[in-house]
C-alpha cells in the first residue's frame, strides 16, 4: 500500500522503540554523496555487560562502524537515518515484518506481513565483530550439506575457517548494494574455476533462499572429478538451476550472459580470464580473489635503471610480493578503464591465508576514463611489462566503444 511520505517513518519508529518486540531493522540504498554516506545500516537490540542497548552498524564499501546507544540517543540516531534517502527499509519485530520500497518518484510503498514466529523471543547476543548473513544456531540446509554445520545448527570446529570465509564473502557481495537492483530475474552467476564450489553454492543459496531473488548458477573448472562432486552436491541440495561443466575459462561460452562473475583463488592467469569473461559479457558484478601470480613475475627482471626500488630485487620473496601487487593493480586499473567501479579489499583474515585480497568491481560508468588510461600506461612503461589482462582484451581495451 502507498502511504504518506512521513507515515512510514512513524511505523519504523514504533518497531524500533518497542523494547519487547523489535528484532532488526535494515536500511539500504545507493551512495549518492553527500546525501547518503552509507550503503546499509543495521539496527538491532543487544545485551552489553548486562544492560540492554540498541546497536547501529553502518556499512560503506570498505568499512563497518558499530556503535551502541541507549535512552534518548536511540530515537535521535534513528531520526537521523530516516531523514536519509535510502531506497529500501525492512523492519522486523516478533509480531510483523514491515517492508518499505520507494518508487522512482520517491513515494513510499509499504508492505506489512505477520511474523511466522510468534514466540516473542529476542536474541540480544552481542557480536560487535561481524553480522553473519548465514548465522549459527539455526540449521541451514546448505551449510549442513557441505559439512560446515551439524543438524543442530552448530559449526563443526574444523570448519570454522570455512564458515567465516563463506560469511565474509557473502558480506562483500551484499555490500556492493547491487543484489536488489537487477532489472531482471533470474540473476545469472558464473563461477570460473569453481573447484569445490563452496562460495558459488553459498551465492546461489543466499540469493534464492535468503533474499528470495531468483538466481541461476553455472560453475566451470578443468578438474572433472570436482565437477562431478559439485553436480552430486547440487542434486542433493535440490538446486535445479545450478549446473557444473568441465571446461577451461576461455573455452566456455555461456548460453546466458552472466550478471555476476566469480573467480575465487583461480591460479595465475585464470583470474585474468575470469575478468575477461565478465567484461566481455558486460556483467554487473565481478568478484575475484586472486591466487598465484606467475605471469608478471616472470617479466620483472630488475628495477628500472636508477630506481630506488632496486633493493627489492635482492630477495626473491620481496620480488614475488611486488609482482603480486603489480598484477592486481593492473587488473584493478583495467576494470576501471572498462567502466567498473573497483576496489581491492581484504577477503578473509591473513592468518587463514596470505592470498586474502579480493578485487570487487561494479559496472557503473562508460569505459575509457582518460585518467585511468594514463595511470595504466605510466605503470606499464615504468616496469616494461605487458599484463595478461591487456593481452586478453586486445583491441577492445584501447578502443572500448
C-alpha positions as CSV (number, residue, x, y, z in Angstrom):
1,X,0.0,0.0,0.0
2,X,1.1,3.6,-0.6
3,X,1.3,5.8,2.4
4,X,2.0,9.5,3.0
5,X,5.8,10.3,2.9
6,X,6.1,10.8,6.7
7,X,3.8,7.9,7.8
8,X,6.3,5.1,7.2
9,X,8.8,6.8,9.4
10,X,6.4,6.5,12.3
11,X,5.8,2.9,11.6
12,X,9.6,2.2,11.7
13,X,9.9,4.2,14.9
14,X,7.2,2.1,16.5
15,X,9.0,-1.1,15.8
16,X,12.5,0.1,16.8
17,X,11.4,1.7,20.0
18,X,9.3,-1.2,21.2
19,X,11.8,-2.9,23.6
20,X,9.6,-6.0,23.9
21,X,9.4,-6.9,20.2
22,X,12.0,-5.3,18.0
23,X,14.3,-7.7,16.2
24,X,16.2,-6.0,13.4
25,X,15.9,-3.0,11.0
26,X,17.9,-2.8,7.8
27,X,18.1,0.3,5.6
28,X,19.8,0.1,2.2
29,X,20.5,2.4,-0.7
30,X,23.0,3.6,-3.3
31,X,25.5,6.1,-2.1
32,X,24.8,9.5,-3.7
33,X,27.2,11.8,-2.0
34,X,26.7,13.8,0.1
35,X,23.1,12.7,0.8
36,X,23.7,9.1,1.6
37,X,27.0,8.2,3.3
38,X,26.1,4.5,4.0
39,X,25.2,1.6,1.7
40,X,23.5,-0.1,4.5
41,X,22.7,0.4,8.2
42,X,21.5,-2.4,10.5
43,X,19.8,-1.6,13.8
44,X,19.1,-4.2,16.4
45,X,18.9,-4.7,20.2
46,X,21.9,-6.2,22.0
47,X,22.9,-7.0,25.6
48,X,26.2,-5.4,26.5
49,X,27.6,-6.1,30.0
50,X,24.2,-7.0,31.3
51,X,22.5,-3.8,30.0
52,X,20.2,-3.5,27.0
53,X,21.4,-1.2,24.2
54,X,20.5,-0.7,20.6
55,X,23.3,-1.3,18.2
56,X,23.7,0.8,15.0
57,X,26.0,-0.8,12.4
58,X,27.0,1.5,9.5
59,X,28.4,-0.1,6.3
60,X,30.3,1.5,3.5
61,X,32.1,-0.3,0.7
62,X,35.3,-0.7,2.8
63,X,34.3,-0.1,6.4
64,X,32.0,-1.3,9.1
65,X,31.3,1.0,12.1
66,X,29.3,-0.3,15.0
67,X,28.0,1.9,17.9
68,X,25.7,1.2,20.8
69,X,23.1,3.7,22.1
70,X,20.7,3.9,25.0
71,X,17.8,6.0,26.0
72,X,17.0,9.2,24.1
73,X,20.1,8.7,21.9
74,X,18.3,5.8,20.1
75,X,15.5,7.9,18.8
76,X,17.8,10.7,17.9
77,X,20.1,8.4,15.8
78,X,17.0,6.7,14.3
79,X,15.6,10.1,13.1
80,X,18.9,10.9,11.5
81,X,18.7,7.8,9.5
82,X,15.1,8.2,8.5
83,X,16.0,11.6,7.1
84,X,18.3,10.0,4.6
85,X,17.2,8.8,1.1
86,X,17.5,5.0,1.5
87,X,15.9,3.0,-1.3
88,X,14.5,0.2,0.9
89,X,13.8,-0.4,4.6
90,X,13.0,-3.7,6.3
91,X,11.9,-3.6,9.9
92,X,11.3,-6.9,11.8
93,X,9.6,-7.5,15.1
94,X,8.4,-10.6,16.8
95,X,4.9,-9.6,15.5
96,X,5.4,-8.5,11.9
97,X,7.8,-7.6,9.1
98,X,7.5,-4.1,7.6
99,X,9.0,-3.5,4.2
100,X,9.2,0.0,2.6
101,X,10.2,0.4,-1.0
102,X,10.4,3.7,-2.8
103,X,9.1,4.4,-6.3
104,X,11.2,6.3,-8.8
105,X,9.4,9.5,-7.7
106,X,10.3,8.7,-4.1
107,X,6.8,7.6,-3.0
108,X,7.0,5.0,-0.2
109,X,5.2,1.7,-0.8
110,X,4.6,-0.2,2.5
111,X,4.0,-3.9,2.9
112,X,3.2,-5.5,6.3
113,X,3.2,-9.2,6.9
114,X,2.6,-11.1,10.2
115,X,5.7,-12.8,11.7
116,X,5.9,-16.6,11.2
117,X,7.5,-16.8,14.7
118,X,5.1,-15.8,17.4
119,X,7.3,-16.9,20.2
120,X,8.2,-13.3,21.1
121,X,11.7,-14.4,22.0
122,X,14.5,-11.9,21.2
123,X,18.2,-12.7,20.6
124,X,20.2,-10.0,22.4
125,X,23.6,-11.7,21.9
126,X,26.2,-9.1,21.3
127,X,28.7,-9.6,18.4
128,X,30.5,-6.4,17.6
129,X,32.9,-8.1,15.2
130,X,30.5,-9.1,12.5
131,X,27.0,-9.7,11.4
132,X,26.7,-13.2,10.0
133,X,24.4,-13.5,6.9
134,X,24.3,-17.2,7.5
135,X,24.3,-17.4,11.3
136,X,24.9,-20.2,13.7
137,X,22.2,-21.6,16.0
138,X,19.7,-22.3,13.2
139,X,20.1,-25.4,10.9
140,X,20.9,-24.3,7.4
141,X,20.5,-26.9,4.6
142,X,23.4,-25.6,2.5
143,X,25.8,-25.5,5.5
144,X,24.7,-28.9,6.6
145,X,25.1,-30.5,3.2
146,X,28.6,-29.0,2.7
147,X,29.7,-30.4,6.1
148,X,30.2,-26.9,7.7
149,X,27.3,-27.2,10.2
150,X,25.7,-30.1,12.1
151,X,21.9,-30.8,12.3
152,X,21.6,-28.7,15.4
153,X,22.9,-25.6,13.7
154,X,26.4,-25.7,15.2
155,X,29.5,-25.2,13.1
156,X,32.0,-28.1,13.2
157,X,35.2,-27.0,14.9
158,X,37.4,-28.0,11.9
159,X,35.1,-25.9,9.6
160,X,35.2,-22.6,11.5
161,X,37.6,-21.1,8.9
162,X,35.4,-22.2,6.0
163,X,32.3,-20.9,7.8
164,X,34.0,-17.5,8.3
165,X,35.1,-17.4,4.7
166,X,31.5,-18.1,3.4
167,X,30.0,-15.3,5.5
168,X,32.8,-12.8,4.7
169,X,32.4,-13.5,1.0
170,X,28.6,-13.0,1.2
171,X,29.1,-9.8,3.1
172,X,31.4,-8.5,0.4
173,X,28.8,-9.5,-2.2
174,X,25.9,-7.9,-0.3
175,X,27.8,-4.7,0.4
176,X,28.1,-3.9,-3.3
177,X,24.5,-2.7,-2.9
178,X,23.6,-4.3,-6.3
179,X,21.8,-7.5,-5.5
180,X,18.4,-5.9,-5.2
181,X,18.9,-3.7,-8.2
182,X,18.9,-6.1,-11.1
183,X,16.3,-5.2,-13.7
184,X,15.6,-8.9,-14.5
185,X,15.5,-12.3,-12.9
186,X,16.8,-14.9,-12.7
187,X,20.2,-13.4,-11.9
188,X,22.8,-15.4,-13.6
189,X,26.0,-16.3,-11.7
190,X,29.1,-17.7,-13.4
191,X,31.9,-19.1,-11.2
192,X,35.2,-19.5,-13.2
193,X,37.5,-22.2,-11.7
194,X,34.8,-23.2,-9.2
195,X,36.7,-26.0,-7.6
196,X,34.7,-27.4,-4.7
197,X,32.2,-24.6,-5.2
198,X,31.6,-23.7,-1.6
199,X,31.3,-20.0,-2.4
200,X,29.3,-20.3,-5.6
201,X,26.8,-22.6,-3.8
202,X,26.7,-20.0,-1.0
203,X,25.9,-17.3,-3.5
204,X,23.1,-19.3,-5.1
205,X,21.7,-20.2,-1.7
206,X,21.9,-16.6,-0.4
207,X,20.1,-15.1,-3.4
208,X,17.4,-17.7,-3.8
209,X,16.7,-18.9,-0.2
210,X,17.6,-15.9,1.9
211,X,16.9,-12.8,-0.3
212,X,14.3,-14.6,-2.4
213,X,16.0,-13.3,-5.6
214,X,15.7,-16.0,-8.3
215,X,19.2,-16.9,-9.4
216,X,20.9,-19.5,-11.7
217,X,24.5,-20.8,-11.3
218,X,27.0,-22.1,-13.8
219,X,30.3,-23.4,-12.4
220,X,33.2,-24.3,-14.6
221,X,36.5,-26.0,-13.8
222,X,39.1,-28.1,-15.7
223,X,39.0,-30.7,-12.9
224,X,36.4,-33.2,-14.0
225,X,36.4,-35.0,-10.6
226,X,35.5,-31.8,-8.7
227,X,32.8,-31.0,-11.3
228,X,31.2,-34.5,-10.7
229,X,31.2,-33.9,-6.9
230,X,29.7,-30.4,-7.4
231,X,27.0,-31.9,-9.6
232,X,26.2,-34.6,-7.0
233,X,26.0,-32.0,-4.2
234,X,23.8,-29.8,-6.3
235,X,21.4,-32.7,-6.9
236,X,21.4,-33.5,-3.1
237,X,20.5,-29.9,-2.3
238,X,17.8,-29.8,-4.9
239,X,19.4,-26.8,-6.7
240,X,17.8,-27.3,-10.1
241,X,19.3,-24.2,-11.6
242,X,22.9,-24.9,-10.5
243,X,24.9,-26.6,-13.3
244,X,28.6,-27.5,-13.5
245,X,30.7,-28.1,-16.6
246,X,34.2,-29.3,-17.2
247,X,35.8,-26.6,-19.2
248,X,38.6,-24.1,-19.3
249,X,37.6,-20.5,-18.7
250,X,38.4,-19.2,-22.2
251,X,36.7,-22.1,-23.9
252,X,33.5,-21.6,-22.1
253,X,30.7,-19.7,-23.9
254,X,27.7,-19.2,-21.6
255,X,24.2,-19.5,-23.1
256,X,23.1,-16.6,-21.0
257,X,25.4,-13.6,-20.3
258,X,26.3,-13.7,-16.6
259,X,25.3,-10.9,-14.3
260,X,27.8,-11.9,-11.6
261,X,31.2,-13.4,-12.4
262,X,33.2,-15.0,-9.6
263,X,36.8,-16.3,-9.6
264,X,37.9,-17.3,-6.1
265,X,41.5,-18.4,-5.9
266,X,41.8,-19.2,-9.5
267,X,45.5,-19.7,-10.2
268,X,47.7,-17.2,-12.1
269,X,46.2,-16.0,-15.4
270,X,42.9,-17.8,-14.7
271,X,41.9,-14.8,-12.7
272,X,42.5,-12.6,-15.8
273,X,40.5,-14.9,-17.9
274,X,37.6,-14.7,-15.5
275,X,37.8,-10.9,-15.5
276,X,37.8,-11.0,-19.3
277,X,34.7,-13.2,-19.3
278,X,33.0,-10.7,-17.0
279,X,33.9,-7.7,-19.1
280,X,33.0,-9.4,-22.4
281,X,29.6,-10.2,-21.0
282,X,29.1,-6.7,-19.6
283,X,28.5,-8.4,-16.2
284,X,27.2,-6.1,-13.4
285,X,29.4,-7.6,-10.8
286,X,32.9,-9.2,-10.9
287,X,34.5,-10.5,-7.7
288,X,37.9,-12.1,-7.9
289,X,40.2,-13.4,-5.1
290,X,43.5,-13.9,-7.0
291,X,45.8,-16.8,-6.2
292,X,49.4,-17.2,-7.5
293,X,50.8,-14.5,-9.8
294,X,53.4,-16.0,-12.2
295,X,52.8,-14.3,-15.5
296,X,54.0,-10.8,-14.5
297,X,56.6,-12.1,-12.1
298,X,58.5,-13.7,-15.0
299,X,58.6,-10.4,-16.8
300,X,60.1,-8.5,-13.9
301,X,63.9,-8.8,-14.5
302,X,65.1,-5.8,-12.4
303,X,64.0,-2.4,-11.4
304,X,64.4,0.4,-13.9
305,X,67.9,1.9,-14.0
306,X,68.4,4.3,-11.1
307,X,65.2,3.3,-9.4
308,X,65.2,3.4,-5.6
309,X,63.2,0.2,-5.8
310,X,66.2,-1.8,-6.9
311,X,66.8,-3.3,-3.4
312,X,63.5,-5.2,-3.7
313,X,65.1,-7.5,-6.3
314,X,67.8,-8.6,-3.8
315,X,65.4,-11.0,-2.2
316,X,63.2,-13.4,-4.2
317,X,60.3,-13.2,-1.9
318,X,60.1,-9.4,-2.0
319,X,60.2,-9.5,-5.8
320,X,57.4,-12.0,-5.7
321,X,55.3,-9.8,-3.4
322,X,56.0,-6.9,-5.7
323,X,54.8,-8.9,-8.7
324,X,51.6,-9.8,-6.8
325,X,50.8,-6.2,-6.0
326,X,51.6,-5.0,-9.6
327,X,49.5,-7.7,-11.1
328,X,46.4,-6.9,-9.0
329,X,47.0,-3.2,-9.6
330,X,46.9,-3.7,-13.3
331,X,43.8,-5.8,-13.0
332,X,42.0,-3.1,-11.0
333,X,43.1,-0.4,-13.4
334,X,41.9,-2.4,-16.4
335,X,38.5,-2.9,-14.8
336,X,38.3,0.9,-14.1
337,X,39.2,1.6,-17.7
338,X,36.4,-0.7,-18.8
339,X,33.8,1.2,-16.8
340,X,33.8,-0.7,-13.5
341,X,33.9,1.0,-10.1
342,X,36.6,-1.1,-8.5
343,X,38.1,-1.6,-5.1
344,X,40.6,-4.1,-3.6
345,X,39.6,-5.3,-0.1
346,X,40.7,-7.8,2.4
347,X,38.8,-11.0,1.8
348,X,39.5,-13.1,4.9
349,X,41.8,-12.7,7.8
350,X,45.5,-13.1,6.9
351,X,46.0,-15.9,9.4
352,X,43.9,-18.2,7.2
353,X,45.9,-17.5,4.0
354,X,48.2,-14.8,2.6
355,X,46.1,-14.8,-0.5
356,X,43.5,-12.7,1.2
357,X,42.7,-9.9,-1.3
358,X,39.6,-9.5,-3.3
359,X,39.1,-7.4,-6.4
360,X,35.5,-6.2,-6.4
361,X,34.1,-4.4,-9.4
362,X,30.6,-3.0,-10.2
363,X,29.7,-1.8,-13.7
364,X,28.9,1.9,-13.2
365,X,30.5,4.0,-16.0
366,X,31.2,4.3,-19.6
367,X,34.7,2.8,-20.5
368,X,37.7,4.8,-21.4
369,X,38.3,7.1,-18.5
370,X,41.5,9.0,-19.6
371,X,42.9,9.4,-16.1
372,X,42.9,5.6,-15.5
373,X,44.4,5.1,-19.0
374,X,47.2,7.5,-18.2
375,X,47.9,5.7,-14.9
376,X,47.9,2.3,-16.6
377,X,50.3,3.4,-19.3
378,X,52.7,5.1,-16.9
379,X,52.9,2.0,-14.7
380,X,53.3,-0.3,-17.7
381,X,56.1,1.9,-19.2
382,X,57.9,2.2,-15.8
383,X,58.1,-1.6,-15.4
384,X,58.3,-2.6,-19.1
385,X,55.7,-5.3,-18.8
386,X,52.5,-6.4,-20.6
387,X,49.8,-7.6,-18.2
388,X,47.9,-10.6,-19.4
389,X,44.5,-8.9,-19.0
390,X,45.6,-6.4,-21.6
391,X,46.5,-9.2,-24.0
392,X,43.1,-10.9,-23.5
393,X,41.1,-7.7,-24.0
394,X,43.1,-6.8,-27.1
395,X,41.8,-4.0,-29.3
396,X,38.7,-3.7,-27.1
397,X,40.9,-2.5,-24.2
398,X,42.2,0.6,-26.1
399,X,39.1,1.2,-28.2
400,X,36.2,0.1,-26.0
401,X,33.5,1.8,-28.0
